[in-house]
Amino acid sequence: MDQELANTYIGKHLLIGVTYLDHEDNFIEQKQFHGNIVRINDKEGIVLRVHESNEEFKLPPDLKTLQKAPKGEYRLQATNEIVVDPDFLTTWTLNKANPDE
């Protein structure tokens, strides 16, 4: 990872969408949250402090997954919270492990 480039993302506001699927690709749930990037490194990845909490959420250390967010308002489906002009967006789809394996 280019640590100098990674450091330019520190403090940026990130909006994340995560879709959880079971091992057969059936929808389980979707979560959306946002906050500021507090650190990025090879060991922990991209670390976000979730807005209005002390909780941290970690993503893999791949800066290419962060896309510049178009200016505007983004409504979080679960909470109806409106996020205004985040710096970056990222979405992920995670499959749960097969419980029989």
Secondary structure, DSSP 8 states (H G I E B T S, - for coil): --HHHHHTTTT-EEEEEEEEE-TTS-EEEEEEEEEEEEEEETTTEEEEEETTSS-EEEE-S-GGG-EE--SSEEE-TTT--EEES-SEEEEEEEE---TT-
